[in-house]
């Protein structure tokens, strides 16, 4: 299942289907702005900065946006129905990073587009940052207990992220914890960090996951079923 999700989410959907759709969407968005006389939404020019500064700025901004989106995937019932696919993982392994519903790509990238475009970032910078984030994501889902020492307060790590996948949630954290994707910094700054102890052997999943479908097709259609939509609202 994880292997199939890698092929679908990373190659077929993200690199082929979504990129083609997004190019069309961007052109339509620009045409829409043109109706109001807006021909350029770039508000801040970063091209004159050194390349490493451009990449660092994009990485931090993109990760903060994703941290906020990730929180909403847990907090908003209708978004949680999509995110359940990722939390159906019962054992950590690097490939588990790609077990997610394709709508998450649509949601994440749509929210990211306007702020990053306004800063003038292009596809080259996005690709570099994306691949670096994929690498960190692989490590976060690996079945190891690393925490990177003092750097764990800055960079997300396997010891921290496994608690994000915990089936049992603390009473004071009903929507979960440790929402960081690449950086753990946001969780520590905004009080959503939680690492009570070594978590390598905790049960993973979510309440009611025993009834969650196990095949790809059913997992993809699950959030769109009427009974699930009514339940989440």
C-alpha positions in Angstrom: 0.0 0.0 0.0 2.8 2.5 0.9 4.6 1.6 -2.3 1.5 2.4 -4.3 1.0 5.7 -2.5 4.5 6.7 -3.4 3.9 6.0 -7.1 0.5 7.8 -7.0 1.1 10.8 -4.8 4.8 11.6 -5.6 4.9 10.7 -9.3 1.5 10.4 -10.9 -0.4 13.1 -9.1 2.1 15.6 -7.8 4.7 15.6 -10.6 2.3 15.0 -13.5 -1.3 15.6 -12.9 -1.2 18.4 -10.3 1.5 20.3 -12.0 -0.5 20.3 -15.2 -3.7 21.4 -13.5 -1.9 24.0 -11.4 -0.3 25.6 -14.5 -3.8 26.0 -15.9 -5.2 27.3 -12.6 -2.4 29.9 -12.3 -3.1 31.2 -15.8 -6.8 31.5 -15.0 -6.0 33.3 -11.7 -3.8 35.7 -13.5 -6.5 36.3 -16.2 -9.0 37.0 -13.4 -6.6 39.5 -11.8 -6.2 41.1 -15.2 -9.9 42.0 -15.2 -9.2 44.4 -12.4 -6.0 45.8 -14.1 -3.7 43.7 -11.9 -0.8 42.3 -14.0 1.8 41.5 -11.4 1.1 40.4 -7.8 4.8 40.4 -6.8 5.0 42.6 -3.7 8.5 41.8 -2.5 11.5 41.3 -4.9 13.9 38.6 -3.6 15.8 37.9 -6.8 18.6 40.3 -5.8 19.3 38.2 -2.6 21.9 35.4 -2.6 20.4 32.1 -3.7 20.8 30.6 -0.3 18.9 33.5 1.3 16.1 33.1 -1.2 15.8 29.4 -0.5 15.9 30.0 3.3 13.2 32.6 3.1 11.0 30.4 1.0 11.6 27.4 3.2 10.6 29.2 6.4 7.5 30.8 4.9 6.3 27.7 3.2 6.8 25.6 6.3 4.9 28.1 8.5 2.0 28.0 6.0 2.0 24.2 6.0 2.1 24.1 9.8 -1.1 26.2 9.9 -2.7 24.1 7.2 -1.8 21.0 9.1 -3.4 22.2 12.3 -6.6 22.9 10.3 -6.5 19.4 8.8 -6.9 18.1 12.4 -9.2 20.8 13.7 -11.8 21.2 10.9 -14.0 18.0 10.8 -14.4 18.0 7.0 -10.6 18.4 6.4 -9.9 15.7 9.0 -11.9 13.2 6.9 -9.2 13.6 4.2 -6.3 13.6 6.7 -7.5 10.3 8.2 -5.8 8.5 5.3 -2.4 9.6 6.5 -3.2 8.7 10.1 -4.4 5.2 9.1 -0.7 4.3 9.3 -0.3 1.7 12.0 3.5 1.4 11.9 6.1 4.0 11.2 8.3 3.7 8.1 9.8 6.3 5.8 7.3 5.4 3.0 4.4 6.3 5.3 5.1 9.9 4.5 3.4 9.4 1.1 0.2 7.7 2.4 -2.1 10.7 2.2 -5.2 11.7 0.3 -4.5 13.6 -3.0 -6.7 16.5 -1.8 -4.1 17.4 0.7 -1.7 18.3 -2.1 -4.5 20.5 -3.6 -5.2 22.2 -0.2 -1.5 22.7 0.8 -0.3 24.1 -2.6 -3.4 26.3 -3.1 -2.9 28.0 0.2 0.8 28.4 -0.4 0.6 29.8 -3.9 -0.5 33.4 -3.4 1.9 34.3 -0.5 4.9 32.7 -2.2 4.0 34.2 -5.6 3.8 37.7 -4.0 7.4 37.3 -2.9 8.4 36.4 -6.4 9.5 32.8 -6.0 9.7 30.6 -9.0 9.5 26.9 -9.8 13.2 26.3 -9.4 13.3 27.5 -5.8 10.1 25.6 -5.1 11.6 22.4 -6.4 14.7 22.6 -4.2 12.7 23.4 -1.1 10.2 20.7 -1.8 12.9 18.0 -2.2 14.5 19.1 1.0 11.2 18.9 2.8 10.6 15.5 1.4 13.9 14.3 2.8 13.1 15.6 6.3 9.6 14.0 6.0 11.2 10.6 5.2 13.3 10.9 8.4 10.3 12.0 10.5 8.4 8.9 9.5 11.3 6.5 9.8 11.2 3.9 12.5 14.0 5.4 14.6 14.1 7.4 17.9 16.3 10.3 16.8 15.6 13.8 18.2 18.7 15.7 17.0 19.6 16.9 20.4 19.3 20.7 20.8 18.5 21.0 17.1 15.3 19.1 17.8 13.8 22.4 19.0 14.3 23.7 15.5 13.9 20.8 13.2 11.1 18.2 13.3 12.4 14.7 14.1 11.2 11.1 14.4 10.9 11.1 18.2 8.6 14.2 18.0 6.6 13.2 15.0 5.6 9.7 16.3 3.6 11.4 19.0 1.7 13.2 16.3 0.6 9.8 15.1 -0.4 8.6 18.5 -3.9 7.0 18.7 -4.4 8.2 22.3 -4.6 12.0 22.6 -4.2 13.9 25.9 -7.4 15.4 27.2 -6.0 18.9 26.8 -5.0 18.3 23.1 -8.2 16.9 21.5 -7.0 17.9 18.0 -3.5 16.5 18.3 0.0 17.9 18.7 3.4 18.3 17.0 2.0 19.7 13.7 5.4 20.8 12.3 6.3 19.4 8.9 10.0 20.3 8.5 10.4 22.7 11.5 9.5 21.9 15.1 10.0 25.6 15.9 6.4 26.5 15.4 5.1 23.9 17.8 7.4 25.2 20.6 6.6 28.8 19.9 2.8 28.3 19.9 2.5 25.6 22.6 1.6 22.6 20.5 4.8 20.6 21.2 4.3 17.3 23.1 7.0 14.7 23.8 6.1 13.1 27.2 8.5 10.1 26.9 10.0 7.7 24.4 7.2 6.9 22.0 8.6 4.2 19.7 6.1 1.5 21.0 2.9 3.6 21.3 -0.2 2.6 19.3 -0.6 4.6 16.1 -3.8 5.6 14.4 -7.0 7.4 15.4 -10.2 6.5 17.3 -12.4 4.3 15.1 -9.6 3.4 12.7 -10.6 -0.3 12.9 -13.5 0.7 10.6 -11.4 2.6 8.2 -11.1 1.0 4.7 -7.8 -0.7 3.9 -7.8 -0.5 0.0 -6.7 2.5 -2.0 -9.9 3.1 -3.9 -12.0 3.0 -0.7 -9.6 5.3 1.1 -9.8 7.9 -1.7 -13.6 7.9 -1.9 -14.1 7.7 1.9 -14.1 11.5 2.6 -16.6 12.1 -0.2 -19.3 9.7 1.1 -22.4 11.4 2.2 -22.5 9.8 5.6 -18.9 10.9 6.4 -19.6 14.4 5.2 -22.7 14.6 7.5 -20.8 13.1 10.4 -17.9 15.6 10.0 -20.3 18.6 10.0 
